[in-house]
Amino acid sequence: MIRKLFLALLPLAFATPTATMAADAADAYPSSPINIIAPFPPGGGTDSMTRLVSTHLAQSTGWNVIAENRAGAGGTIGIASAARATPNGYQLVMGQVDNLAVAPWLYPNLSYDSVKDFTPIVNVAGTSVIIVTRADSPYKTLEDMIKAAKEKPGSIDYGSPGAGTITHLAAVLLQEQAGITLQHVPYKGSAPAMADLLSGQVPILFTSLPSAFGQLKAGSIRALAVTSSKRSAIAPDVPTVAERGYKDFDVTVWYGLLAPAGTPDAIVQKVNAEMNKILATDEMKKAMGAQGAEPLGGTSAEFAKTIERDRKKWGPIVEASGAKTK
């Protein structure tokens, strides 16, 4: 009898210290700076979102939070580096729909698995892709641009923040549905793409709404359409692509915070709780609104479902489009 009782209690003897150690680690976290990787260059929507989150998280908690740019390959280089980081909560990354849900279908040799290699923390913000041109452009509407493209196939260049990004894919889908051909000019981020649009190097730009919002408010660019199914609350005067006759056209963008797979759940939940607190504040809503985005929030599990849902959604679309990147 005593032997049976001993054997029954033995697993608990080993499990309790482990649970205690995990709790202690979460209580002590963070004891050093937290890096949040922005996988795009400074000046773009992802960079702005990463810095906004880093600043407000630091202010709210007193933690030392640092935004770090690791750009290249449509955001996949920065994401891959986060996947290889030690899973201790000190190396996080601001992922997006393009490099977590779209990239697995575009890059045949992708060095990370967006589901297996990460622990989602929280879905931070949502926005739309926006199609813009210079304020003095001859294209007053989306129809103007499409008409010109049909008259001279392949004569119109368009920029995007990078090959394989959702902005690039939005352009591919529009070309398919409108029956037009545009020439893609990929950039290493939104900022250099916007600079070339303003200087006249490219006439059209597909980019995230946050990365274009400042120039849009300043009046230096004109918005032709947003790609979400509904008009943006941040730019309510800009029509959707669907409104212009392309039924069911819907390309939305989200930004979410992730940790490497294996990060202790207690740490993930601690960061999630703090993020949801700041995302619910009027200050953060206003700050995100100024960048053309809306706060989301929610649980780690909910964000994981969003990633899996969008991976399934984009797979057949990418395959049908024929869009591939080496």
C-alpha positions as CSV (number, residue, x, y, z in Angstrom):
1,M,0.0,0.0,0.0
2,I,2.8,2.4,1.0
3,R,4.7,1.5,-2.2
4,K,1.6,2.2,-4.4
5,L,1.0,5.6,-2.7
6,F,4.7,6.5,-3.2
7,L,4.5,5.6,-6.9
8,A,1.3,7.7,-7.3
9,L,2.8,10.7,-5.7
10,L,6.2,10.5,-7.5
11,P,5.1,12.3,-10.7
12,L,3.8,15.2,-8.5
13,A,7.1,15.5,-6.7
14,F,8.8,16.2,-10.0
15,A,6.0,18.2,-11.6
16,T,5.6,20.7,-8.8
17,P,9.2,22.1,-8.9
18,T,8.8,22.5,-12.7
19,A,5.6,24.4,-12.4
20,T,7.1,26.5,-9.6
21,M,10.2,27.3,-11.7
22,A,8.0,28.4,-14.6
23,A,6.0,30.6,-12.4
24,D,9.1,32.1,-10.8
25,A,10.5,32.7,-14.3
26,A,7.4,34.6,-15.3
27,D,7.4,36.6,-12.1
28,A,11.1,37.6,-12.7
29,Y,10.4,38.4,-16.4
30,P,11.7,40.6,-17.8
31,S,15.1,41.0,-16.1
32,S,16.8,42.3,-19.2
33,P,15.8,44.3,-22.4
34,I,13.2,42.9,-24.7
35,N,13.9,43.2,-28.4
36,I,11.0,43.4,-30.8
37,I,12.1,42.8,-34.4
38,A,10.5,44.9,-37.2
39,P,11.2,42.8,-40.3
40,F,11.1,45.9,-42.6
41,P,13.2,49.0,-42.8
42,P,12.6,52.2,-40.8
43,G,9.7,54.4,-42.0
44,G,7.2,51.8,-43.2
45,G,4.0,50.6,-41.6
46,T,5.5,47.6,-39.8
47,D,8.4,49.7,-38.4
48,S,5.9,52.4,-37.2
49,M,3.7,49.7,-35.5
50,T,6.7,48.1,-33.9
51,R,8.0,51.3,-32.4
52,L,4.5,52.3,-31.3
53,V,4.0,49.1,-29.4
54,S,7.6,49.2,-28.0
55,T,7.1,52.7,-26.7
56,H,3.7,52.1,-25.1
57,L,4.6,48.7,-23.7
58,A,7.7,50.3,-22.0
59,Q,5.7,53.2,-20.7
60,S,2.9,51.1,-19.3
61,T,5.1,48.4,-17.6
62,G,8.4,50.1,-17.0
63,W,10.1,47.3,-19.0
64,N,13.1,48.1,-21.3
65,V,11.6,47.4,-24.7
66,I,13.7,48.0,-27.9
67,A,12.5,48.1,-31.5
68,E,15.1,46.6,-33.9
69,N,14.9,46.6,-37.7
70,R,16.0,43.4,-39.6
71,A,14.8,43.9,-43.1
72,G,14.9,42.0,-46.4
73,A,13.2,39.4,-48.6
74,G,9.7,40.7,-48.0
75,G,10.1,40.6,-44.3
76,T,11.1,37.0,-44.1
77,I,14.7,37.6,-42.9
78,G,13.6,39.2,-39.7
79,I,10.9,36.6,-39.1
80,A,13.4,33.8,-39.7
81,S,15.9,35.3,-37.2
82,A,13.1,35.4,-34.5
83,A,12.3,31.8,-35.2
84,R,15.9,30.8,-34.4
85,A,16.1,32.9,-31.2
86,T,16.2,31.5,-27.7
87,P,12.6,31.0,-26.5
88,N,12.9,33.0,-23.3
89,G,10.7,36.0,-24.1
90,Y,13.5,38.4,-24.8
91,Q,13.4,38.2,-28.6
92,L,9.9,38.9,-30.1
93,V,8.9,39.9,-33.6
94,M,6.1,41.9,-35.2
95,G,4.7,39.6,-37.8
96,Q,2.2,40.4,-40.5
97,V,-0.2,38.5,-42.7
98,D,2.2,38.6,-45.6
99,N,5.2,36.9,-44.0
100,L,3.1,34.5,-41.8
101,A,0.2,33.6,-44.0
102,V,1.2,34.5,-47.6
103,A,5.0,33.8,-47.6
104,P,4.7,30.1,-47.0
105,W,3.0,29.8,-50.4
106,L,5.3,32.2,-52.2
107,Y,8.7,31.1,-51.1
108,P,9.3,27.4,-51.9
109,N,12.4,27.3,-49.6
110,L,11.2,29.4,-46.7
111,S,13.5,28.8,-43.7
112,Y,10.7,28.9,-41.1
113,D,7.2,27.4,-40.5
114,S,4.8,30.2,-39.5
115,V,2.8,27.8,-37.3
116,K,5.3,25.4,-35.8
117,D,8.2,27.9,-35.2
118,F,6.3,30.5,-33.3
119,T,4.1,31.1,-30.3
120,P,1.6,33.8,-31.1
121,I,1.2,36.4,-28.4
122,V,-1.5,38.8,-29.6
123,N,-2.9,40.2,-32.8
124,V,-2.0,43.9,-32.4
125,A,-3.7,45.9,-35.2
126,G,-5.6,45.6,-38.5
127,T,-5.7,47.8,-41.6
128,S,-5.9,47.7,-45.4
129,V,-3.7,47.8,-48.4
130,I,-4.2,51.1,-50.2
131,I,-3.6,51.9,-53.8
132,V,-2.1,55.4,-54.2
133,T,-0.7,57.7,-56.8
134,R,0.8,61.2,-56.8
135,A,-1.6,64.1,-56.2
136,D,-0.8,65.5,-59.7
137,S,-1.3,62.1,-61.4
138,P,-3.6,61.8,-64.4
139,Y,-5.3,58.8,-62.6
140,K,-8.2,60.4,-60.7
141,T,-9.8,57.0,-59.9
142,L,-9.1,53.3,-59.9
143,E,-11.0,53.1,-63.1
144,D,-8.7,55.6,-64.8
145,M,-5.7,53.5,-64.0
146,I,-7.4,50.3,-65.1
147,K,-8.5,51.9,-68.4
148,A,-5.0,53.1,-69.2
149,A,-3.6,49.6,-68.4
150,K,-6.0,48.0,-70.7
151,E,-5.2,50.4,-73.5
152,K,-1.4,49.8,-73.2
153,P,-0.8,46.5,-71.4
154,G,2.4,46.4,-69.4
155,S,3.0,50.1,-69.7
156,I,2.3,51.1,-66.1
157,D,4.8,50.4,-63.3
158,Y,3.6,49.9,-59.7
159,G,5.7,49.7,-56.6
160,S,5.3,47.6,-53.5
161,P,7.3,47.2,-50.2
162,G,8.7,43.9,-51.5
163,A,8.1,40.8,-53.6
164,G,6.0,38.4,-51.8
165,T,4.3,40.9,-49.5
166,I,0.6,41.1,-49.3
167,T,0.7,44.4,-51.0
168,H,2.3,42.7,-54.0
169,L,-0.2,39.9,-53.9
170,A,-3.1,42.5,-53.8
171,A,-1.8,43.9,-57.0
172,V,-1.6,40.4,-58.6
173,L,-5.2,39.7,-57.6
174,L,-6.4,43.1,-59.0
175,Q,-4.6,42.4,-62.3
176,E,-6.3,39.0,-62.5
177,Q,-9.8,40.3,-61.8
178,A,-9.5,43.4,-63.9
179,G,-7.8,41.6,-66.8
180,I,-4.8,44.0,-66.9
181,T,-1.0,43.7,-66.8
182,L,1.1,46.0,-64.6
183,Q,4.9,45.9,-64.2
184,H,6.0,45.2,-60.6
185,V,8.8,47.2,-59.1
186,P,9.6,45.7,-55.7
187,Y,11.3,47.8,-53.0
188,K,12.9,46.9,-49.6
189,G,10.1,48.4,-47.6
190,S,7.4,51.0,-47.7
191,A,9.6,54.1,-47.2
192,P,11.8,53.8,-50.3
193,A,8.7,52.8,-52.3
194,M,6.9,55.9,-51.2
195,A,10.0,58.1,-51.9
196,D,10.0,56.9,-55.5
197,L,6.3,57.4,-55.9
198,L,6.7,61.0,-54.7
199,S,9.7,61.6,-57.0
200,G,7.8,60.2,-60.0
201,Q,9.9,57.1,-60.4
202,V,6.8,54.9,-60.2
203,P,3.2,56.1,-60.9
204,I,1.3,53.7,-58.7
205,L,2.0,52.2,-55.3
206,F,0.4,49.4,-53.4
207,T,1.2,49.7,-49.7
208,S,-0.3,49.4,-46.3
209,L,-2.6,52.2,-45.2
210,P,-0.4,53.1,-42.1
211,S,2.7,53.6,-44.3
212,A,0.8,56.0,-46.7
213,F,-1.4,57.7,-44.1
214,G,0.9,60.7,-43.4
215,Q,1.3,61.6,-47.1
216,L,-2.4,61.0,-47.6
217,K,-3.3,63.5,-44.9
218,A,-0.7,66.0,-46.2
219,G,-2.3,65.9,-49.6
220,S,0.8,64.8,-51.5
221,I,-0.7,61.6,-52.7
222,R,-4.2,60.5,-53.9
223,A,-5.9,57.3,-52.8
224,L,-7.5,55.3,-55.6
225,A,-8.9,52.5,-53.4
226,V,-8.5,50.3,-50.3
227,T,-8.5,46.5,-50.7
228,S,-10.5,45.6,-47.6
229,S,-14.1,44.5,-47.9
230,K,-15.3,47.6,-46.1
231,R,-14.1,51.2,-46.1
232,S,-11.5,52.0,-43.5
233,A,-12.7,53.9,-40.5
234,I,-9.5,55.9,-40.7
235,A,-10.0,56.9,-44.4
236,P,-13.8,56.7,-44.9
237,D,-13.7,58.7,-48.1
238,V,-11.6,56.2,-50.0
239,P,-13.7,53.6,-51.9
240,T,-13.0,49.8,-51.8
241,V,-11.9,47.8,-54.8
242,A,-15.1,45.8,-54.4
243,E,-17.2,49.0,-54.7
244,R,-15.5,49.6,-58.0
245,G,-17.1,46.5,-59.5
246,Y,-14.7,43.7,-58.3
247,K,-17.1,41.7,-56.1
248,D,-15.7,39.9,-53.1
249,F,-12.2,41.5,-53.5
250,D,-10.8,41.5,-49.9
251,V,-7.2,41.9,-48.9
252,T,-6.7,42.9,-45.3
253,V,-3.6,43.4,-43.3
254,W,-2.9,42.5,-39.7
255,Y,0.2,43.0,-37.5
256,G,0.8,40.6,-34.6
257,L,3.4,40.0,-31.9
258,L,5.0,36.6,-31.7
259,A,7.7,34.7,-29.7
260,P,9.8,31.7,-30.8
261,A,8.2,28.3,-30.3
262,G,8.8,26.9,-26.9
263,T,8.6,30.3,-25.0
264,P,7.1,29.5,-21.6
265,D,3.3,30.0,-21.6
266,A,3.5,32.0,-18.4
267,I,5.7,34.6,-20.2
268,V,3.4,34.6,-23.3
269,Q,0.4,35.2,-21.1
270,K,2.1,37.9,-19.2
271,V,3.0,39.9,-22.3
272,N,-0.5,39.2,-23.8
273,A,-2.1,40.7,-20.7
274,E,0.0,43.8,-20.8
275,M,-0.6,44.2,-24.5
276,N,-4.3,43.9,-24.2
277,K,-4.3,46.6,-21.5
278,I,-2.5,49.1,-23.7
279,L,-4.5,48.2,-26.8
280,A,-7.7,49.0,-25.0
281,T,-6.6,52.5,-24.0
282,D,-7.9,55.6,-25.7
283,E,-4.3,56.8,-26.1
284,M,-3.3,53.7,-28.1
285,K,-6.5,53.9,-30.2
286,K,-5.7,57.5,-31.0
287,A,-2.0,56.7,-31.8
288,M,-2.9,53.8,-34.0
289,G,-5.6,55.8,-35.7
290,A,-3.0,58.5,-36.5
291,Q,-1.1,55.8,-38.4
292,G,-4.1,54.4,-40.2
293,A,-4.6,51.3,-38.1
294,E,-7.1,50.0,-35.6
295,P,-6.2,48.0,-32.4
296,L,-7.3,44.4,-32.3
297,G,-6.1,42.4,-29.2
298,G,-7.4,39.1,-28.0
299,T,-5.9,35.8,-26.7
300,S,-2.9,34.0,-28.0
301,A,-5.1,31.1,-29.1
302,E,-7.3,33.5,-31.1
303,F,-4.3,34.9,-32.9
304,A,-3.1,31.4,-33.7
305,K,-6.4,30.6,-35.3
306,T,-6.2,33.8,-37.4
307,I,-2.7,32.8,-38.7
308,E,-4.0,29.3,-39.6
309,R,-7.2,30.6,-41.2
310,D,-5.3,33.1,-43.4
311,R,-2.7,30.5,-44.4
312,K,-5.5,28.3,-45.7
313,K,-7.2,31.2,-47.4
314,W,-4.1,32.4,-49.3
315,G,-2.8,29.1,-50.4
316,P,-5.2,28.5,-53.3
317,I,-5.2,32.2,-54.2
318,V,-1.5,32.2,-54.6
319,E,-1.5,29.0,-56.5
320,A,-4.2,30.3,-58.8
321,S,-2.4,33.6,-59.4
322,G,0.9,31.9,-60.3
323,A,2.7,34.4,-58.1
324,K,6.0,32.8,-57.0
325,T,9.2,34.2,-55.5
326,K,12.6,32.5,-55.6
